[in-house]
Amino acid sequence: MRILVVAGMAAWVIGFAATLFLAATRVRAAAAADGVLPHAVARTSGDSVPIVALALLAAPACGLAAL
């Protein structure tokens, strides 16, 4: 039973973190489109992925992961 609870909690944490990370990139891209952030942050790839906003979140995340 404990293993099921731990596995369920691990899946929830991973899903929650992924949701926050993906939503944060869209929020930054929307803020850039509204003029709150520099317009370059709103740049997207051909698949509508906000690549600059994603890079702005991935760089500090990688730095924190290195600690």
C-alpha atoms as a printed R data frame, in Angstrom:
   type eleno elety resid chain resno      x      y       z
1  ATOM     1    CA   MET     A     1  0.000  0.000   0.000
2  ATOM     2    CA   ARG     A     2  2.835  2.407   0.834
3  ATOM     3    CA   ILE     A     3  4.422  1.845  -2.559
4  ATOM     4    CA   LEU     A     4  1.175  2.748  -4.292
5  ATOM     5    CA   VAL     A     5  0.830  5.910  -2.225
6  ATOM     6    CA   VAL     A     6  4.425  6.942  -2.887
7  ATOM     7    CA   ALA     A     7  4.096  6.176  -6.605
8  ATOM     8    CA   GLY     A     8  0.877  8.189  -6.765
9  ATOM     9    CA   MET     A     9  2.462 11.132  -4.970
10 ATOM    10    CA   ALA     A    10  5.499 11.008  -7.268
11 ATOM    11    CA   ALA     A    11  3.267 11.026 -10.346
12 ATOM    12    CA   TRP     A    12  1.283 13.957  -8.943
13 ATOM    13    CA   VAL     A    13  4.431 15.978  -8.195
14 ATOM    14    CA   ILE     A    14  5.860 15.381 -11.668
15 ATOM    15    CA   GLY     A    15  2.567 16.293 -13.323
16 ATOM    16    CA   PHE     A    16  2.122 19.373 -11.172
17 ATOM    17    CA   ALA     A    17  5.673 20.595 -11.858
18 ATOM    18    CA   ALA     A    18  5.247 20.052 -15.590
19 ATOM    19    CA   THR     A    19  1.977 21.998 -15.562
20 ATOM    20    CA   LEU     A    20  3.524 24.905 -13.689
21 ATOM    21    CA   PHE     A    21  6.545 25.000 -15.974
22 ATOM    22    CA   LEU     A    22  4.488 24.941 -19.165
23 ATOM    23    CA   ALA     A    23  1.966 27.471 -17.872
24 ATOM    24    CA   ALA     A    24  4.728 29.841 -16.780
25 ATOM    25    CA   THR     A    25  6.167 29.961 -20.290
26 ATOM    26    CA   ARG     A    26  2.752 30.845 -21.731
27 ATOM    27    CA   VAL     A    27  2.223 33.561 -19.108
28 ATOM    28    CA   ARG     A    28  5.562 35.151 -19.956
29 ATOM    29    CA   ALA     A    29  4.820 34.978 -23.671
30 ATOM    30    CA   ALA     A    30  1.406 36.580 -23.105
31 ATOM    31    CA   ALA     A    31  2.945 39.308 -20.960
32 ATOM    32    CA   ALA     A    32  5.433 40.023 -23.729
33 ATOM    33    CA   ALA     A    33  2.650 40.133 -26.311
34 ATOM    34    CA   ASP     A    34  0.852 42.681 -24.081
35 ATOM    35    CA   GLY     A    35  3.982 44.816 -23.831
36 ATOM    36    CA   VAL     A    36  4.778 44.106 -20.177
37 ATOM    37    CA   LEU     A    37  7.959 42.214 -21.098
38 ATOM    38    CA   PRO     A    38 10.212 42.788 -24.110
39 ATOM    39    CA   HIS     A    39  8.555 41.696 -27.357
40 ATOM    40    CA   ALA     A    40 11.325 39.173 -28.071
41 ATOM    41    CA   VAL     A    41 10.022 37.006 -25.207
42 ATOM    42    CA   ALA     A    42  6.805 36.465 -27.193
43 ATOM    43    CA   ARG     A    43  8.683 34.898 -30.139
44 ATOM    44    CA   THR     A    44  7.473 31.393 -30.941
45 ATOM    45    CA   SER     A    45  8.655 28.545 -33.126
46 ATOM    46    CA   GLY     A    46  6.718 27.204 -36.089
47 ATOM    47    CA   ASP     A    47  4.749 24.977 -33.705
48 ATOM    48    CA   SER     A    48  3.697 27.941 -31.504
49 ATOM    49    CA   VAL     A    49  6.182 27.018 -28.766
50 ATOM    50    CA   PRO     A    50  7.324 30.140 -26.886
51 ATOM    51    CA   ILE     A    51 11.023 29.333 -27.263
52 ATOM    52    CA   VAL     A    52 12.449 32.490 -25.676
53 ATOM    53    CA   ALA     A    53 10.121 32.275 -22.670
54 ATOM    54    CA   LEU     A    54 11.010 28.597 -22.350
55 ATOM    55    CA   ALA     A    55 14.720 29.418 -22.419
56 ATOM    56    CA   LEU     A    56 14.213 32.104 -19.767
57 ATOM    57    CA   LEU     A    57 12.725 29.486 -17.456
58 ATOM    58    CA   ALA     A    58 15.031 26.609 -18.394
59 ATOM    59    CA   ALA     A    59 18.288 28.484 -17.761
60 ATOM    60    CA   PRO     A    60 17.669 29.187 -14.042
61 ATOM    61    CA   ALA     A    61 16.149 25.719 -13.608
62 ATOM    62    CA   CYS     A    62 19.317 24.116 -14.944
63 ATOM    63    CA   GLY     A    63 21.388 26.323 -12.678
64 ATOM    64    CA   LEU     A    64 19.376 25.288  -9.645
65 ATOM    65    CA   ALA     A    65 19.529 21.641 -10.667
66 ATOM    66    CA   ALA     A    66 23.322 21.878 -10.814
67 ATOM    67    CA   LEU     A    67 23.449 22.777  -7.133
